[in-house]
Amino acid sequence: MNTWKLCSLLFETGSNYESNLQTLLAYINTCPQKSLIVAPEVCLTGFDYDHFEDVNNFASYAIEEIKKVSTNKIIILTIIEKLHGKIYNMAKIFYNGEVVYERAKARLFTFGGEDKFFSEGNDSEFEIIKIQEIKIAILVCFELRFKDMWKRCEGADVIAVPSWWGVLRAEHFKSFTKTLAIMNQCYVVASDSLNVECSKMSAIITPMGKVQRNGNAPCLEVPYEPKEILKMRRYMDVGIR
């Protein structure tokens, strides 16, 4: 019997990086063993463009601390890092004390000026990663708007969506994440920030399109049921395997 849980987080990112990290670690520790946990985009530092050197210096320390709480837990979030002299918004998957996958955000939010501060990732780095028989894909915030990125997710059991999504476009976030689950006949675990400028619409959506939102809860848990994926793909066969 599969006992994995899907968990979407919803919390506010403040100006103190260490406090943000401790908040994240505390919520991770409240999640049961065998949890797949998705946290908001750049939840440790926010888009602190004025202090990127401090942001980068914090990254390596935070990564080691998150590794320590990843035993029997899959943790997905993004962290700002400088690599080879360039700054990236890096999506990462932690599991059993290791970073088992990472890639740079490949669609920067130019409307918000992200392209002025970050280097863009390469589509070739996108992969569906299999951990404990769960096939996982990641779309980072603005990537949710691109049809070619949806196609790359085809066949995933769970699509994680760590986000910092603008409150003025909250209905878009709700529609995209629900439709993504229905189109790809899989679970979508979407985590958005509780910050005032964000949608606050963290949610878990089933392959049938049933939506459960965090509401006021910092952590929403939903059982992961692979049979629901198989049932949906057999019931409405559109060629996804």
Solvent accessible surface area in square Angstrom, and as a share of the most:
residue,aa,sasa,rsa
1,M,225,1.01
2,N,56,0.29
3,T,74,0.43
4,W,8,0.03
5,K,62,0.26
6,L,0,0.00
7,C,0,0.00
8,S,0,0.00
9,L,0,0.00
10,L,5,0.03
11,F,7,0.03
12,E,106,0.47
13,T,9,0.05
14,G,38,0.36
15,S,109,0.70
16,N,88,0.45
17,Y,30,0.11
18,E,69,0.31
19,S,60,0.39
20,N,7,0.03
21,L,0,0.00
22,Q,85,0.38
23,T,44,0.26
24,L,0,0.00
25,L,17,0.08
26,A,53,0.41
27,Y,54,0.21
28,I,0,0.00
29,N,95,0.49
30,T,93,0.54
31,C,4,0.03
32,P,49,0.31
33,Q,103,0.46
34,K,71,0.30
35,S,0,0.00
36,L,0,0.00
37,I,0,0.00
38,V,0,0.00
39,A,0,0.00
40,P,0,0.00
41,E,0,0.00
42,V,2,0.01
43,C,0,0.00
44,L,5,0.02
45,T,16,0.09
46,G,5,0.05
47,F,43,0.18
48,D,37,0.19
49,Y,58,0.22
50,D,129,0.67
51,H,94,0.42
52,F,27,0.11
53,E,103,0.46
54,D,74,0.38
55,V,1,0.01
56,N,35,0.18
57,N,95,0.49
58,F,26,0.11
59,A,5,0.04
60,S,75,0.48
61,Y,91,0.35
62,A,0,0.00
63,I,16,0.08
64,E,87,0.39
65,E,34,0.15
66,I,0,0.00
67,K,46,0.19
68,K,142,0.60
69,V,30,0.17
70,S,0,0.00
71,T,80,0.46
72,N,62,0.32
73,K,9,0.04
74,I,0,0.00
75,I,0,0.00
76,I,0,0.00
77,L,0,0.00
78,T,0,0.00
79,I,9,0.05
80,I,4,0.02
81,E,21,0.09
82,K,80,0.34
83,L,59,0.30
84,H,188,0.84
85,G,65,0.63
86,K,109,0.46
87,I,34,0.17
88,Y,38,0.15
89,N,1,0.00
90,M,11,0.05
91,A,0,0.00
92,K,5,0.02
93,I,0,0.00
94,F,0,0.00
95,Y,29,0.11
96,N,73,0.37
97,G,27,0.26
98,E,101,0.45
99,V,42,0.24
100,V,66,0.38
101,Y,19,0.07
102,E,79,0.35
103,R,5,0.02
104,A,6,0.04
105,K,1,0.00
106,A,2,0.01
107,R,40,0.15
108,L,9,0.05
109,F,44,0.18
110,T,84,0.49
111,F,167,0.70
112,G,45,0.43
113,G,10,0.10
114,E,12,0.05
115,D,69,0.36
116,K,157,0.66
117,F,83,0.35
118,F,12,0.05
119,S,32,0.21
120,E,101,0.45
121,G,14,0.13
122,N,88,0.45
123,D,36,0.19
124,S,91,0.59
125,E,78,0.35
126,F,21,0.09
127,E,92,0.41
128,I,57,0.29
129,I,27,0.13
130,K,125,0.53
131,I,12,0.06
132,Q,100,0.44
133,E,128,0.57
134,I,1,0.00
135,K,64,0.27
136,I,1,0.00
137,A,1,0.00
138,I,2,0.01
139,L,0,0.00
140,V,0,0.00
141,C,11,0.06
142,F,35,0.15
143,E,0,0.00
144,L,0,0.00
145,R,77,0.28
146,F,63,0.26
147,K,178,0.76
148,D,68,0.35
149,M,1,0.00
150,W,38,0.13
151,K,135,0.57
152,R,95,0.35
153,C,0,0.00
154,E,67,0.30
155,G,8,0.08
156,A,0,0.00
157,D,14,0.07
158,V,0,0.00
159,I,0,0.00
160,A,0,0.00
161,V,0,0.00
162,P,0,0.00
163,S,0,0.00
164,W,41,0.14
165,W,9,0.03
166,G,17,0.16
167,V,68,0.39
168,L,165,0.82
169,R,64,0.23
170,A,16,0.13
171,E,110,0.49
172,H,82,0.37
173,F,0,0.00
174,K,59,0.25
175,S,64,0.41
176,F,54,0.23
177,T,0,0.00
178,K,85,0.36
179,T,59,0.35
180,L,0,0.00
181,A,0,0.00
182,I,73,0.37
183,M,119,0.53
184,N,8,0.04
185,Q,5,0.02
186,C,0,0.00
187,Y,4,0.01
188,V,0,0.00
189,V,0,0.00
190,A,0,0.00
191,S,0,0.00
192,D,0,0.00
193,S,0,0.00
194,L,73,0.36
195,N,18,0.09
196,V,125,0.72
197,E,82,0.37
198,C,0,0.00
199,S,6,0.04
200,K,69,0.29
201,M,54,0.24
202,S,1,0.00
203,A,0,0.00
204,I,1,0.00
205,I,0,0.00
206,T,22,0.13
207,P,1,0.01
208,M,114,0.51
209,G,7,0.07
210,K,127,0.54
211,V,48,0.28
212,Q,67,0.30
213,R,71,0.26
214,N,9,0.05
215,G,53,0.51
216,N,157,0.80
217,A,40,0.31
218,P,53,0.33
219,C,27,0.16
220,L,27,0.14
221,E,70,0.32
222,V,9,0.05
223,P,67,0.42
224,Y,6,0.02
225,E,80,0.36
226,P,46,0.29
227,K,159,0.67
228,E,53,0.24
229,I,4,0.02
230,L,91,0.45
231,K,110,0.46
232,M,17,0.07
233,R,18,0.07
234,R,188,0.69
235,Y,146,0.56
236,M,96,0.43
237,D,89,0.46
238,V,98,0.56
239,G,46,0.45
240,I,8,0.04
241,R,177,0.65
